[in-house]
Amino acid sequence: MKKIKLFLLTSVLLFHYSISKAKEKPNIVLIIADDVSFDDMGCYGNKIVKTPNIDRLAKEGVRFDNAFLVTSSSSPSRCSIVTGRYPHSTGAAELHTPLPETEIPFPLLLKQNNYYTAHAGKWHMGPSVYRAFNRYTDNNGYDNGNGGELNWVRFLKEREKNKPFFFWLASYDAHRPWGADNFMITHDPDEIEVPLYFADTPETRSDITSYYNEIARFDYYVGEVRKELERQDVFENTIMIIMADNGRPFPRSKTRVYDSGMKTPFIISWPKGIKQKGSVTNSLISSIDIAPTLLEIAGVEIINNIQGISFSSILENPSDEIRQTIYAEHNWHDYEAYERMVRTKDFLYVFNGRPNLTNGGPADSKRSPTQKSLNMVRDQGKLTAAQADVFIHPRPAEELYDLSKDSLQIINVASHPRYQKELAELRILFKNWQQKTGDTMPANLTKDWHDRETGETTDDGKMKIRGTMPGK
């Protein structure tokens, strides 16, 4: 009898010890929106879109004003986030290319170090990443206009309670086709501020309104996740990250290497770990920096093939600088493409390996009311220089933008004598990065799968014919 009591007492003590140890390491919830640009949230200055839950997290945590993706294309972006590597280094540089099993997802390292890991929502990385999660699902309810968020709270409720946890929560909001116009939070087309590179028509305003409705739905479910974390009394020691995988699904945004495509909203909340509440940092960070940061904070060794840099020091000191340069790329996404971007705080450089081709955005954007409005203005011969960008071909082989004077990247100054020094410096940085990371430009890149005017599927698209992806 004494042995039984001793066994029970020991078991209880071990159970409480395991819970205590779990509470020492932070929990992590990474929430990724689909197709949302950085300036389409209230905390980034957008006065129309309704994002109260995300705005609240920004006021309590850290808002990153210079966070960039390594590609503005969903599945390659997610594969880069999960590995901490550039798209051409992952073997999944093109849209809808599964991540090879040779690549190591950072949640797997967390899982191997006693974290409970789970995924709910949009996937888009291929089956090899399933091994990184104790629980995952492909049944996310995208049909009927849902945003794929319905499993988020349920999975949190059903998690293992004696371990720290990592959740990868991904939405289909705000991806076309729209499905939130009848959601509880909507917007008024008359209040919309139309970007100068769109045509201000009723159709465009309605299109942006539906987009904002999806962002509002995403924000609602972010709020529901927070409520559940608070209900479980784990919110204080949970790192919540809010971001997007690429820019808005509109012309001159998604798939583009300008800020409208590559710059992501990035908010971190961690009540126990962030001392300067409501701080804003201008430090440059890349989406490949997420993996090493979270591994470091979790006390897990950062493996050698990760190409990102930990930004954990910024959470302590928002003025800390971890990098001076951002690199990004655009590869095949419905259309043949090879673009590379080098960005500092002062300049943005673009190399275009296919200057004979337009870059009007992906096929779903091509079929949008916003694009059709631009087509109408084009046919009337009334395009402004900013609106004409999506139609231009041949495009310049090189572009350079002075960000201090041109934050929207409208005026290419690459040929201006005043900027030749900066052009040469950024060109060298680009070539060094290519060599260091093994970037290549194959002659037989994947061709167009859709018509560049209409967005309709071509014969190559019907047969899903692929060429050679960049990268060694």
NORVENWO-V760271 format. One line per field, one symbol per residue. phi: phi as a letter, one per 40 degrees, with the letter a starting at -180 (. if undefined). psi: psi as a letter, one per 20 degrees, with the letter a starting at -180 (. if undefined). burial: I if it has 24 or more other ideal C-beta (glycine too) atoms within 12 Angstrom, else O. A space follows every 50 residues. Layout:
# NORVENWO-V760271
phi: ???
psi: ???
burial: ???
This chain:
# NORVENWO-V760271
phi: .ccccccccccccccccccccccccccbbcbbcbgbcccbbdcbhccbcb bcccccccccbbbccbcbccabadccccccccbgbcdcccgbccdgbccc cccbccccccdcbgccbabahdbgbgcccdccbcaaabcbgccggccgcc cdcdcccccccbbcbbbbbbbccbccccabcbccbbbbdcccccdccbcc bdccccccdccccccccdcdcdcccddcccccgbcdbbcbbbabcacdcb dgbdgcccdcbccbcabbbadcbbcccgcbbcccbbccccdcccccccgb ccccccccbcbdccccbdccbbabbbbaabbdagbdaabbbbbbcbbbbb bbcbccbcbchccccdccccccccdccdccgbccccccdcbcaccccbba bcccbaccfbbcbcccdcbcccccccccdccccdcccgcbbccbcdccba cccbgccccccccfcbcbcchc
psi: ghhgggggggggghghghgghhihqqqpoopoqplpqhjkqgijioigqo lhgghghhhicpppilpqriqlpfghghhggiikqqgiiijlhqpkpqpq iiqophhhhggiljqppqppapekirhhihiiphprqinjlhrkjqjjih ighghhhjrpijqqqppoopripmqqqqjjhjriorrphhipopqijrpn rhggghghghghhhhhgghghghhggghhhhikjhhkpoppparirrqmr qkepiqjrhihhpqqopppnhhiohnqkqppjppqqhiigghghgghikp poqhipirppkhhhhgniiqphqiqpqrqoapnhqpqnqqpppahhqppp poimiiqrnjrrhhhhjqhgghhggghghikjprghhigiipqqqqhqqp pohhimhimhoojhiphhjhghghghgggghgggghikqrnqhmqprpiq pighjqprghhhilpqbpqqq.
burial: OOOOOOOOOOOOOOOOOOOOOIOOIIIIIIIIIIIIIIIIIIIIOIOIII IOIIIIIIOIIIIIIIIIIIIIIIIIIIIIIIIIIIIIIIIIIIIIIIIO OOIIIIIIIIIOOOIIIIIIIIIIIIOIIIOIIIIIIOOIOIOOOIIIII IIIIIIOOIIOOIIIIIIIIIIIIIIIIIIOOIOIIIOIOOIOIIOIIII IOIIIIIIIIIIIIIIIIIIIIIIIIOIIOOOOIIOIIIIIIIIIIIIII IIIIIIIIIIIIIIIIIIIIIOIIOOOOIIIOIIIIIIIIIIIIIIIIOI OIOOIIIIIIIIOIIOOIOOOIIOIIIIIIIIIIIIIIIIIIIIOOIIII IIIIOOIIIIIIIIIIIIIIIIIIIOIOOOOOIOOIIIIIIIOOIIOIII IIIOOOOIIIOIIIOOOOIOOIIOOIIOIIOOIIOOIOIOIIOOIIIIII OIOOIOOOOOIOOOOOIIIIIO
